[in-house]
């Protein structure tokens, strides 16, 4: 007998039940996927309050004992609204993830050559398998990757060797996805377009003009957007729109949005903002360290360069003739510096307004992770350092060198005693 469509499975330790019909439809989809008599017999919440309600469904009759349910959040009326198009709407995030998983599962992910470059990270599937989904009820079913062990776990609680291996696996999986998806924008657009038009993000010029410079004026009224700064910021936007380097990106490459196995191989999940963008914006996460994430610390000196070189080797192994991209040429270096500057400016626009508040020096406690977040003022200092490092290497970014130093001077005067962010605990 099929499960009752109105059955609601509730975990003993949560007050968030599944909406009526979800468990029954999940079982139907899993039966179709496996051609077996699958039943949903239990429910374990994993991240009920994040960007979506994520839970583990316990199963009988399937070739696997569990699957992951990712359920879009409901509106105030308790219903899923499939028409939302705003970047943060539950529907847009669900469609992005669905299209991204379907796209990557249809893509042949190249294994680098020669064989000496093959590692567990180059052989492991890059994402969980998509097992099914329901557009009306607003959920996806994904392969269960097992106990939660992410790059964040390793960076905050692992050994130096484990952290290096996991960061290498992180770079490996990004390189594999990029190599497999260069020149395939139309294929992705067709898949994503089936769910409706995707939302778009503002440009760096819009982000800095609308958020960063108003906050800077509150810090020091002399910090204004002049023509040279505007030209440098516009150049970043223009360079990062280069069609030759557009690849599929998870967009939110945070340390907790993945699974790391014992050998350091990484599989990515949480593709809710996934889309095409310049590939090196992903690689720059090791240069402007984890810019969109809560898990922000510094990497040991030299490690980011080692990780960048590892990514380069993946592209070089695929061959310039095959990819049409030269990882050893000036375009790569220029675009990576532009990506580093992009993230530094973008996240300054996020963090500076909060850093100006009276509690801007506080390090909030993230109890779930037993971790003190960096203060907004510490993060501002880190981003200014990263901005200056990128700008000094690129003539077209020269106006940002003096800008970063002027802001740093204003910050030191306004907030004396702010220390640099510490290194990730794994490297202590």
C-alpha positions in Angstrom: 0.0 0.0 0.0 1.3 3.4 -0.9 1.8 5.9 2.0 -1.2 8.0 2.9 -0.9 11.3 0.9 -2.0 13.2 4.0 0.5 11.6 6.3 2.8 14.1 8.1 6.0 12.7 9.4 7.4 14.6 12.4 10.7 14.1 14.2 10.7 13.8 17.9 12.9 16.8 18.4 11.3 19.3 16.0 8.1 21.2 15.7 8.5 21.5 11.9 6.4 18.7 10.3 6.4 18.0 6.6 3.5 19.6 4.7 0.7 17.2 3.7 1.5 15.2 0.6 5.3 15.7 0.6 6.2 12.3 2.1 3.8 10.4 -0.2 5.0 12.2 -3.3 8.6 11.7 -2.2 7.9 7.9 -2.0 6.3 7.9 -5.5 9.3 9.7 -7.0 11.7 7.4 -5.4 9.8 4.4 -6.6 10.0 5.8 -10.1 13.7 6.5 -9.8 14.6 3.0 -8.4 11.8 0.9 -9.8 11.4 -0.6 -6.3 8.7 -0.5 -3.7 10.1 2.4 -1.7 8.5 3.6 1.5 9.3 6.7 3.6 9.5 5.4 7.2 11.2 8.2 9.1 12.3 11.8 9.2 15.4 13.5 10.6 15.8 17.3 10.4 19.2 18.5 9.3 18.9 22.2 8.5 15.2 23.1 9.0 15.8 26.9 9.4 18.3 27.6 6.6 17.7 28.8 3.1 15.4 25.8 2.8 14.1 23.0 5.1 16.6 20.2 4.7 15.9 16.7 6.2 16.9 13.1 5.9 14.2 10.7 4.9 14.6 7.2 6.1 13.6 4.6 3.5 12.7 0.9 3.1 12.7 -0.9 -0.2 15.2 1.3 -1.9 18.8 0.4 -2.9 19.8 3.1 -0.3 18.6 3.6 3.2 18.0 7.3 3.1 17.6 10.3 0.8 17.8 14.1 1.4 14.7 16.2 1.1 15.2 19.8 0.3 11.9 21.6 0.8 11.4 25.2 -0.2 10.1 27.4 2.6 6.4 28.2 2.6 4.6 31.6 2.7 2.5 32.9 5.5 -0.4 30.9 4.2 1.6 27.7 4.5 1.8 27.2 0.7 4.7 27.1 -1.7 4.6 30.0 -4.2 6.2 28.8 -7.5 6.0 32.3 -9.1 8.6 34.1 -7.1 11.4 35.6 -9.2 13.4 37.6 -6.7 16.9 36.4 -6.0 16.1 35.3 -2.5 12.6 33.9 -3.2 12.1 30.2 -2.3 11.0 29.4 -5.8 14.0 31.1 -7.6 16.4 29.2 -5.3 14.6 25.9 -5.8 14.7 26.3 -9.6 18.3 27.3 -9.6 19.3 24.2 -7.6 17.1 21.9 -9.7 18.5 23.2 -13.0 22.1 23.1 -11.7 21.9 19.5 -10.5 20.2 18.4 -13.7 22.8 20.3 -15.8 25.8 18.9 -14.0 24.4 15.3 -14.1 24.1 15.7 -17.9 27.7 16.9 -18.2 30.7 14.8 -18.8 33.2 15.9 -16.1 36.7 15.6 -17.5 39.4 13.7 -15.6 42.7 15.5 -15.9 45.6 13.9 -17.8 48.3 12.7 -17.4 47.2 9.9 -15.0 49.6 11.3 -12.3 47.2 14.2 -11.8 44.3 11.8 -10.9 43.3 12.0 -7.3 40.1 10.9 -5.3 38.9 14.5 -5.9 39.1 14.1 -9.6 37.1 10.9 -9.7 34.3 11.6 -7.1 31.0 13.0 -8.6 31.0 16.7 -7.9 27.5 17.0 -6.5 24.8 14.7 -5.0 22.7 12.8 -7.5 19.3 14.3 -8.2 16.7 11.7 -7.4 13.6 13.6 -8.2 11.6 16.7 -7.5 8.1 18.2 -7.4 7.5 21.7 -8.7 4.0 22.0 -7.2 5.0 20.9 -3.7 8.3 22.7 -4.0 10.9 20.1 -3.1 13.9 18.1 -4.4 15.2 14.7 -3.5 19.0 14.2 -3.4 21.5 11.5 -2.8 22.4 11.3 0.9 26.1 11.9 1.2 26.3 10.6 4.8 27.4 12.2 8.0 28.0 16.0 7.8 31.7 16.7 7.4 32.3 19.8 5.4 35.3 22.0 4.7 34.0 24.2 7.5 34.3 21.3 10.0 37.9 20.6 8.8 39.0 24.3 8.8 37.6 24.8 12.3 38.5 21.4 13.9 40.8 19.4 11.7 44.5 19.0 11.5 46.7 21.1 9.2 47.1 18.1 6.9 43.4 17.5 6.7 42.7 21.2 6.1 45.2 21.3 3.2 43.8 18.2 1.7 40.2 19.5 1.9 41.2 22.8 0.4 42.9 21.0 -2.5 39.7 18.9 -3.0 37.7 22.1 -3.0 39.8 23.6 -5.8 39.8 20.3 -7.6 36.0 20.1 -7.8 35.7 23.7 -8.9 38.2 23.2 -11.7 36.3 20.0 -12.8 33.0 21.8 -13.0 34.5 24.8 -14.9 36.3 22.6 -17.4 33.1 20.6 -18.1 30.9 23.7 -18.5 33.0 26.2 -20.4 31.1 27.1 -23.7 27.9 25.5 -22.5 25.9 28.5 -21.5 23.1 27.9 -24.0 22.6 24.3 -22.6 22.2 25.6 -19.1 20.0 28.4 -20.1 17.6 26.0 -21.7 17.3 23.9 -18.6 17.0 26.9 -16.3 14.6 28.7 -18.7 12.1 25.8 -18.3 11.4 27.1 -14.8 11.0 30.7 -15.9 13.3 33.6 -16.1 16.2 33.6 -13.6 16.8 36.5 -11.3 19.9 38.7 -11.9 22.4 40.2 -9.6 23.5 43.8 -9.5 26.8 44.9 -11.0 29.8 45.8 -8.9 29.4 49.4 -10.0 25.8 49.4 -8.7 26.7 47.6 -5.5 29.5 50.1 -4.6 27.6 53.2 -5.7 24.4 52.1 -3.8 25.9 50.7 -0.6 29.7 51.1 -0.2 30.2 54.8 -0.9 27.2 56.0 1.2 28.7 54.0 4.1 32.2 55.4 3.5 30.8 58.9 3.6 29.5 58.2 7.1 33.0 57.0 8.0 34.9 59.9 6.4 33.2 62.4 4.1 36.3 62.8 2.0 36.0 59.1 0.8 34.0 59.8 -2.4 33.6 58.0 -5.7 35.7 59.9 -8.2 36.0 59.3 -12.0 39.2 57.2 -11.6 37.7 54.9 -9.0 34.5 54.6 -11.1 36.6 53.6 -14.2 38.5 51.0 -12.2 35.3 49.5 -10.9 33.7 49.5 -14.3 36.7 47.8 -15.7 36.3 44.9 -13.2 32.7 44.5 -14.3 33.7 44.6 -18.0 36.6 42.1 -17.6 34.5 39.6 -15.6 31.9 39.5 -18.3 34.4 38.0 -20.8 32.4 35.2 -22.5 35.5 33.0 -22.9 35.7 32.5 -19.1 32.1 32.0 -18.3 31.4 28.6 -16.6 28.8 27.1 -14.3 29.3 28.3 -10.7 27.6 27.2 -7.5 27.9 31.0 -6.7 27.8 30.4 -2.9 31.1 28.4 -2.5 31.1 28.5 1.3 33.0 26.0 3.4 29.8 24.5 4.8 28.1 23.9 1.4 29.9 20.7 0.7 30.9 17.3 1.9 34.5 16.2 2.4 35.5 12.6 2.6 38.4 11.1 4.5 40.8 11.5 1.6 39.8 15.2 1.0 37.6 14.7 -2.0 34.8 17.3 -2.0 31.3 17.2 -3.3 29.3 20.5 -3.5 25.7 21.1 -2.6 23.5 24.1 -2.1 23.3 25.4 -5.7 20.4 27.8 -4.8 22.2 30.7 -6.4 24.0 28.7 -9.1 24.4 30.2 -12.5 27.0 31.1 -15.1 29.7 33.6 -14.3 33.4 34.2 -14.7 35.1 31.0 -13.5 37.8 32.8 -11.5 35.3 34.4 -9.2 35.1 30.9 -7.7 38.8 30.4 -7.5 39.2 33.9 -5.9 37.4 32.4 -2.8 40.9 31.3 -1.7 42.3 34.8 -2.3 39.6 37.0 -0.9 39.0 34.3 1.7 35.5 32.9 1.6 33.8 36.3 0.8 30.1 35.3 1.1 30.5 33.1 4.1 30.3 33.2 7.9 33.4 31.0 8.2 36.0 33.7 7.6 39.6 33.5 8.9 42.9 33.9 7.2 44.9 31.1 5.4 48.6 30.6 6.2 50.9 32.6 4.1 51.5 31.1 0.7 48.7 28.6 0.8 46.4 30.6 -1.5 49.1 30.7 -4.2 49.6 26.9 -3.9 45.9 26.4 -4.4 45.8 28.7 -7.4 48.7 26.8 -8.9 46.8 23.6 -8.4 43.8 25.0 -10.3 46.1 26.1 -13.1 47.5 22.6 -13.4 44.0 21.3 -13.9 43.4 23.7 -16.8 46.9 23.1 -18.2 46.3 19.3 -18.1 43.1 19.7 -20.1 45.1 21.6 -22.8 44.7 25.1 -24.2 43.8 23.6 -27.6 40.9 21.8 -26.0 39.7 24.6 -23.7 40.7 27.7 -25.6 42.0 29.2 -22.3 45.6 29.7 -21.3 46.1 29.3 -17.5 49.7 30.5 -17.9 48.9 33.6 -19.9 48.3 37.2 -18.7 44.6 37.0 -19.1 44.4 34.4 -16.3 46.5 36.6 -13.9 44.6 39.7 -14.7 41.2 38.1 -14.3 42.1 36.5 -11.0 43.3 39.9 -9.6 40.1 41.5 -10.9 38.1 38.7 -9.2 39.9 39.2 -5.9 39.2 43.0 -6.1 35.6 42.3 -7.0 35.0 40.3 -3.9 36.8 42.7 -1.6 34.7 45.6 -2.8 31.5 43.6 -2.9 31.8 42.4 0.7 33.0 45.8 1.9 29.7 47.1 0.7 28.0 44.4 2.9 30.1 44.7 6.0 31.0 48.4 6.3 27.4 49.6 7.3 27.3 47.0 10.1 30.9 47.8 11.1 29.9 51.4 11.7 27.3 50.3 14.3 28.2 50.4 18.0 28.5 46.6 18.1 30.7 46.5 15.0 33.7 45.2 17.0 31.8 42.3 18.6 32.5 38.8 17.6 29.1 37.0 17.7 29.1 33.5 18.9 27.8 30.9 16.5 26.7 28.3 19.0 25.9 25.6 16.3 29.6 25.6 15.4 31.2 26.6 18.7 32.8 29.4 16.8 33.3 33.1 17.3 32.5 34.9 14.0 34.9 37.6 12.9 33.7 41.1 13.9 32.5 43.3 11.1 35.4 45.6 11.7 37.9 42.8 11.5 36.4 41.6 8.2 36.5 45.1 6.8 40.2 45.2 7.6 40.8 41.9 5.9 39.0 43.0 2.8 41.0 46.2 2.6 44.2 44.2 2.7 43.0 41.8 0.0 41.8 44.8 -2.2 45.2 46.5 -1.9 47.1 43.3 -2.7 45.1 42.8 -5.9 45.1 46.4 -7.0 48.9 46.8 -6.7 49.5 44.1 -9.2 47.2 45.5 -12.0 47.7 48.9 -13.6 44.0 49.2 -14.4 43.3 48.8 -10.7 45.9 51.5 -9.7 43.2 54.0 -8.4 42.2 51.3 -5.9 45.6 51.2 -4.3 45.4 54.7 -2.8 41.7 54.2 -2.1 42.3 51.1 0.0 45.0 52.9 1.9 42.8 56.0 2.6 40.0 53.8 3.8 42.4 51.8 6.0 43.7 55.1 7.5 40.1 56.2 8.3 39.3 52.8 9.8 42.3 52.9 12.1 41.4 56.3 13.3 37.8 55.4 13.9 38.4 51.9 15.4 41.8 51.9 17.1 43.0 48.5 18.3 41.3 46.3 15.7 43.5 43.3 15.1 43.8 41.2 11.9 41.6 38.2 11.6 43.3 35.1 13.0 44.3 32.1 10.9 41.8 29.2 10.7 42.0 27.0 13.8 43.1 24.0 11.8 46.4 25.7 11.1 47.2 26.8 14.6 
